C-alpha cells in the first residue's frame, strides 16, 4: 500500500485542486491589475509626442492624461463599494456616463484654466467642440441605458459575477479602462500643447461624428419602439433591415470621427489615440457586444426559418443592401413592421 503523505501523517486532508471559482477570481484580479498597467502605459505614450521632445516647456502634459486615466478607474472603485454591498448593477452604466463627462470636462477645464493656451484662443475651438460632443453623447446614451435597466430590473450580464468580490471589481475596473481608451483621442486634443487652428480635417471628423451619433440615436429609438410592441420577434425595421447591429456601427463611427479631429494635432506617441476607435470596434464586434447578442438571438430564435433567412440576408454590422435570399424564400417582414418603419 502507498505510504501516507506528510499531510496525512499530520492528520490533514490532501490539498484539493484549485476550483474553477478560485481560478476565475484570480483571473479577475489579474484583469484589474492589467487594466491599471495598460492605462498608465498608454497615458504616458499619449502625453508625450516623442521621446525627449520638449512640449513648449509643458512637462506636465503627460501627467495630466495619466491623472485622467486614474480618475476614470478610481471613480469606478468608489461606486463599486456600495454596488457590491447591496449587490446591484443598476448604477454601472450611469457611473460610466458620469465618468465620460467628468474626465472630458476635467481635461477641458485644465486646458482653458491652466494651460499655456489663452482661454479665448482659436486653438481651443477643437477641444471645446469635441468635448461638447462627448457630453452630448454620454448624456443621451447614459439616460437611455439607465431607463432600460430600471425597466428590466437587472442586467443579466452581472448575474454570475455580482457575488464574487474579485470578478465584480474587475468588471468595474475594466469599465474605467474602457472609458479611458474610448476617450483617448479627445484627451489628447484637450491636453496637447502642439496645437493648430481648426482645419478641413476637423470639419470632416465632426461630420463623421454627427453621422454616427444620428445612426445610433435612430437605431436605439427604432429598437425601443419595436420592442414595445412585444411581438417576440427580432428587430427588423428601419436601419435594422440593413444591419443586425446598426447602433454599434453608429458607435464605432462617432468615435472614428473624434479620432479624425485629433489628426490635426497628433505628434509622435500621441498617435496612440488611434486605439480609441480600434478599441471600440474590437470590444463591440469581438468581445461584449455583437458576440453576446448574436448568441442570445441564436438561442432564442435559432432554427426559425425566417430568422435564419434574416441572418443570411442582413449584414452583421455595416448597413448594406440586403443580400438576395435563396430561391423560394421571401422577405420576412410583415405588414406591422412595415407600418412601424413608415
N, C-alpha and C positions, 0 to 999 in steps of 0.2 A: 504494500500500500504506500501511497505517496506520503512523505513526511509532512507534518504540519508546517505552515509558513510561520515566520516570526510573529506576524499579526495574530494568527490563530493561537500560537502558544501563549500570547498575552491576553487571550480571551476576546480579541477584537474580530469583528466581521471583516471579510475581504472588502477592499475598496470596490465600489460599483463603478462601471464605466461611465464617462460623462453622459448625462442625459441630454436630449435634444434641447430642452428648455435652457440648460446651462450654456450650451453651445450658442444658442440664439442670443442669449443675454450678453455673452462675450462678444459676439459679432456686433451687437448693438452698441456696446461701449466703444469698440474699435471704430465703428462708423462715426460716432460722436467726435472722437479724437481726430479722425481723418478729416472731418468737416472743418474743425478748427485749423488744422495744419494747411489744408487747401486754401482756406480763406486768407490766412496770413501770407502764404506764398504768393497767391495771385494779387493780393492787395499791394504787396511790395513791388511786384513787377509793374502793375498798373500805375503806381505812384511815381515811378521814375522812368522818364523817356529813354534813358540809356545808361549803361554802366559808366559811372564817373561824370555824367552830364551835370552841368550846373543849371538849375531851373531859375535863372534870373535871381539868384540869391534865395530862392524859396526852398530851403532844405526841409520844410515841414510838410510839403505836398504829399510825400509818400505816407507819413504817419496819419494824415487826415483820412485817407482811404482805409488804412488799417483800423483806425478808430471806427469808421463806418461799418467795417466787417464785424468788429467786436460788438458794436451796438446791436446789429442785426441778430446776432446769436444770443446775447445777454437778454434782450427783450423776450426771446422765446423761453429762456430758462425761468424768467420771473413769472410768466404766466403758467408755465408748466407746473409749478409748485401747487397752486390751488386746483389746477386741472387734474393732477394725479390724485390729490387728496379726495376730491369729490367725484373722481372717475368720470370726467366729461370731456368731450372733444368739441363742444359747441362753440368754443371761442378760438379754435385753432385757425380757421380761415380769417376771422376778424383780426386776430393778432398778426397774421401775415400781412393783411392790408394796412394795418396801423404801422407796421414796420416799414413797408414800402414808403409810406408817406413821411414817416419820421426821419428815415435815413436820407431821403431825397431832399426834404426841406432843410434838414440839418446841414448838409453839404452845400446847399444853395445859400443858406444864411452865412456860412463860413466865407463863401466867395464874395458875397455882397458886403459883409461887415468887416472881414479881417484880411482878405487877400490884397495883393498889390493893385488889382484892377479896380478902378473907380466904380462906385455903385451905379453911376449913370452912364457908364461906358457902353458903346455899341457892342463891345466884346461880350457883354453879359446877356445879350438877346438870346443867344443859342442856349445858354444854361437855363434862363428863365422859361423859355418856351418848352424845352424838353422836360423840365421839372413839372410844369403845369400839366403837361400831357400825362405824366406818370400819376400825378394826384388824381386827375380825372378818371384814368383807367382804374386805379386802386379803389376809389370811392364807388364806382359803378360795379366792378366785379365783386368787391368785398360785400357790398349790400346785397347783391344777388345771391352770393353763396351763403351769407348769414340767414337770409329769408328761407333759402332752400333747406338748410339743416334744421331750422326751427320748425318748419312744416313737417319734415320727415322724423324729427325727434332724435336722430342719431346719424352717424356716418359709419357705414358698415366696414370701412377700411380699418377702423380702430378697434373692432370688437375683440380681436385676439391679442392686441398689443397693449391695451389700456391697463390690464392688471400687472404687467411687468414694468417695474421702475425703469430698467435699462432700455427696454425697447420703446417705451413711450417717450422717454427722454431723447432717444435717438431720433424719433420722428420729429420732435420739436427742434432739435439741433439742426437736423438736415433742412428743415424749413428756413432756418436762419441762413444757411449756406445757399439755399435756393434763392432767397430774396437778394442776397449779395451778388451772386453770379448773374442773376437776371438784370439787376440794376447796373452792372459794371460799366456799360457804355455811358450811361448818364452820370455816374460817379466820376468818371474820367473827365467828362465835359465840365462838371461842376468844380473840379479841383485843379485842373491843369493851369499852368501859367503860360504855356505855349499856345496862345490863342490867336484868333483871326476873326474879322468881321464876317457876318453871315454871307454865304455864297449860294450858288445854284445847288451845290451838294446838300446843303441844309434843307432847302425847299423840297428837293426830291425826297429826302428822308422823312420830312414831316408829312408829305403827301402819301408816302407808303404807310406811315403810321395811321393816318386817317382811314385809309382803305382797310387796313387790318382791324382797327378798332370798330369801324362800321360793320364789318363782316361778323365780328364776334358778338356785337350787340344784337344784330338782326338774327343770327343763328340761335342765340340763347332765348330771344323772345319767341321765335317760331317753335322751338322745342317746348318751352313752358306752355304755350297756348295749345300745342298738340297734346301734351301730357295731361292737361286739364280736362280733355275730352274722355280720358280713361278708356281708351279703345283696347288697351292691352297689346298694342302693336308697336313696332319700331317706328321711329320718326322718319318720314319720307315726304316732307313738304318743303316748299321754298328752297333754300340753299341745300337742305338735306336730300333733295332729289339728285344733287350732283356731287355731293361729298358725304361720306358717313360721319365725318367729324369736322364740319366747316368752322365751328367755334375754335378748335385747336389751330386750324390753318390761319384764322384771323389773329390768334395769339402769337404765333410764330412770325407772322408778317409785321405786326406792330413793333415787336422788339427788333426785327431786322431794320425797320425804319429808324429807330433810335440809334442803332449802330451805324447806319449810313450817315446820320447827322454828325456823329463824332469823327467821321473820316476826315473832316476839315482840319482837325487839330491833333490827331493821334501822332505820336512820335515814339520810336523805339519800343520799349516794353509796353507802352500804352495800347499797342495793337492787340494785347491780350484781351481787350474789350470785345473782340470778335467772338470770344467764348459766350457772350450773352445770348445771341440768337441760336448759336450752335447748341448751347446747354438746354435752352427751352425746347428746341426741336428734338434733341436726344431724349429728354425727360418725357415729353408728351408722346413721342412715337415709339419709344423702346422700353420705357420703364413704368410710369404710373398712369399714363393717360390712355392711349389707344389700346395697348395690350389688355389692360384690365377691363375696359368697356367691351371690347370685342369678345373676350372670354365670357363675360356675363351674358352678352347677347346670344352667343352660341349656345350657352347653357339653357337659355330661356326659349329661344326660337329655332335652334338648330334642328334640321330635318324638315322644317316647314318649307314646302316648295317655293312659296312666294318670297320667303326670307332668303332662301338660297339663291333665288334669281336676283334678288335685290343686291346681294353681296357680289354676284358675278358681274353686274352691270353698273354699279356705282363705285366711283373712286373712293379709296380709303381716306385720303386727306385733301389733296388739291381738287377744288371744284372743276370738274371736266364734264363735257357732254357724256351722257350715259352710253355705255357700250351696248351694241346690239345684242338682245337676248337670244339664246339658242332658238333654233327653228321650232315653232309650235307653242312658244311661250309668249305671253302678253305682259304689258306693263301692269304692275301690281297695284298701282294707285287706284283708289276708289273715289267715288264722287265726293264723299265727305272731305277727303284730304285735298282734293282739287278746290273745293269751296273754301277751305281754310286758307289756301295759298293765294286766293284772289282778293 
